[in-house]
Amino acid sequence: MTPELRSSRVHVYAALALVQLAAASGAVEGKLVMAPRAMGGEGVAPLALTYARMLGTTITLSLLVVLGSARAEAKALPGDRLRVMGLALLGITLNQTFFIAGLARTSSSNAALLAATIPVITAALAWLFERARLRVATWLGFFVSFVGVAILVGADRVREARGDLGAMLIVANCICFAAYLVLGRELTRRVGSLVVTARCFAWGSLFAAPFALPALLADVPHWSPRGVLLVAYMVLVPTTLTYFLNAWALMRTAASTVTAGIYAQPVLAALLAWLQLGVAPERRFFAAMPFLFLGLGLVLWAEGRGADGKERTR
């Protein structure tokens, strides 16, 4: 492996680690901002929060495109606009709406368990649309990590997900996000991560405007200063930062590698809840950690072997 390839891989893994930390914080802060004020939250309506994330990220990314003079890295092909619109509908409008609506209706534990299906869904879609082939170690890593998430969540809480509308919405969110990653990979590599992500959010915000903008306008006057800060955080960190870094990583590695880090989110969310909300982890937290990190290690090791093989064949 060349030093350049090794350095590039380190940068990708560092970006994906930051993505998982940002996304995990979103689960904690999202619950806090939507919780009733009587329970220490801010009482922000789920649909208002959803559209604030879409609109705020659209404005932020568009400003970055203009200020950074970012441009498409290749000439547009026929059908690119339709591709962006389709990705926007899947990855922004539906994904964001399903996630916030689901998080508001189910426990963070159920959401963490269901989110662990994203790597498997992504791998299946990559095989279906791209004929991608995953190593045995990658599938083993997915399985080991999923066991860790199941231990962390607990079988009793898994049973609670049956008939849970929130859990169903989280499943729909997972499918939309996995499809967004797989179907958007070629366009992102060809056009550029910042440009594609900004365009997707712009179209996604437009699609959601008829039903979400009125909810945002009606809810904003009731936000406290703390509520505004929490919403701003949800826009900049769990949304803008994660989508951009995911798109940037997709230009440099496989979609299965981008999603593998999702297995670390329950651990990170538990740590953040402990530090911020004073909710101490249960014993199952410490029992799950070895499985989660062993699974992640297997996936990253398999990806590294694949990269080494490609390098040797050049």
Buried (B, 14 or more C-beta within 10 A) or exposed (E): EEEEBBEBBEEBBEBBBBBBBBBBBBBBBBBBBBBEEEEEBBBBBBBBBBBBBBBBBBBBBBEBBEEEEBEEBEEEEEEBEEBBBBBBBBBBBBBBBBBBBBBBBBBBBBBBBBBBBBBBBBBBBBBEEBEBEBBEBBBBBBBBBBBBBBBBBBEEBBEBBEEBEBBBBBBBBBBBBBBBBBBBBEBBBBBBBBBBBBBBBBBBBBBBBEEBBEBBEEBBEEBEEEBBBBBEBBBBBBBBBBBBBBBBBBBBBBBBBBBBBBBBBBBBBBBBBBEEEEEEBEEBBEEBBEBBBBBBBBBBBBBBEBBEEEEEEE
